[in-house]
């Protein structure tokens, strides 16, 4: 299992399951008021949005089985602010 940690308010844990692939999004020290307001968006290397999910609970598993293996960029943001950006690799 690979783990991806970031300095801001969220930690993203990669779960490599067979045959499915998923990512668990876990808010860390985040204001509970942000839940339901924060959105995760995943973009391919060309900048095309591939996935958008509203983060509605403290622990969520995001299904990425429809994504082609490769490198993706993500953004976690609320209506008024960018909370975190980074990249993930879908095996």
C-alpha positions in Angstrom: 0.0 0.0 0.0 1.4 3.4 -0.9 0.7 6.5 1.1 0.8 10.1 0.0 1.0 12.8 2.6 0.8 16.5 2.1 1.5 19.5 4.2 -1.9 21.1 4.1 -5.2 20.0 5.5 -5.7 16.7 3.8 -3.9 13.3 3.6 -4.5 11.1 0.6 -3.9 7.4 1.1 -3.5 5.2 -2.0 -5.0 1.8 -1.7 -3.9 -0.6 -4.4 -6.6 -3.3 -4.4 -6.8 -6.1 -7.0 -8.4 -5.6 -9.4 -10.0 -2.3 -8.3 -8.0 0.8 -7.6 -9.2 3.5 -5.2 -8.0 6.4 -3.2 -9.1 7.2 0.4 -9.4 10.9 1.1 -9.0 11.8 4.8 -9.3 15.3 6.1 -6.6 16.0 8.7 -7.2 18.8 11.3 -9.7 20.4 9.0 -12.7 22.5 10.1 -15.8 20.3 10.1 -17.6 23.1 8.4 -15.6 22.4 5.3 -17.1 18.9 4.9 -19.8 19.1 2.2 -18.2 22.3 0.9 -14.9 21.0 -0.2 -14.5 19.4 -3.7 -11.9 17.1 -5.1 -11.2 17.5 -8.8 -8.8 15.3 -10.7 -7.2 16.4 -14.0 -5.1 14.6 -16.6 -1.8 15.9 -17.8 -3.6 17.9 -20.5 -5.6 19.7 -17.9 -8.9 18.0 -18.7 -11.1 17.3 -15.7 -11.5 13.6 -15.2 -13.3 13.4 -11.9 -15.1 15.7 -9.4 -16.3 14.5 -6.0 -17.8 16.5 -3.1 -16.0 15.5 0.1 -18.9 14.8 2.4 -17.4 12.8 5.2 -14.2 12.5 7.2 -13.1 9.3 5.4 -14.0 8.7 1.8 -12.9 6.2 -0.8 -12.8 7.6 -4.3 -13.1 5.1 -7.1 -10.6 5.6 -9.8 -11.1 2.4 -11.7 -12.4 4.4 -14.8 -9.1 6.4 -15.0 -6.4 5.2 -17.4 -3.1 4.4 -15.5 -0.9 7.4 -15.3 -0.1 10.7 -13.5 -2.9 13.0 -12.5 -3.1 16.4 -10.8 -5.8 17.0 -8.2 -7.2 20.1 -6.5 -9.1 20.1 -3.2 -11.0 23.4 -2.9 -13.9 25.1 -1.3 -16.1 27.8 -3.0 -13.7 30.5 -1.9 -10.3 29.0 -1.5 -7.9 26.3 -2.8 -7.1 24.0 0.1 -4.6 21.7 -1.5 -3.1 20.7 -4.9 -0.9 17.9 -5.8 -0.4 14.8 -8.0 -1.2 11.2 -7.7 -0.2 8.1 -9.8 -2.9 5.7 -10.8 -1.2 2.3 -11.3 
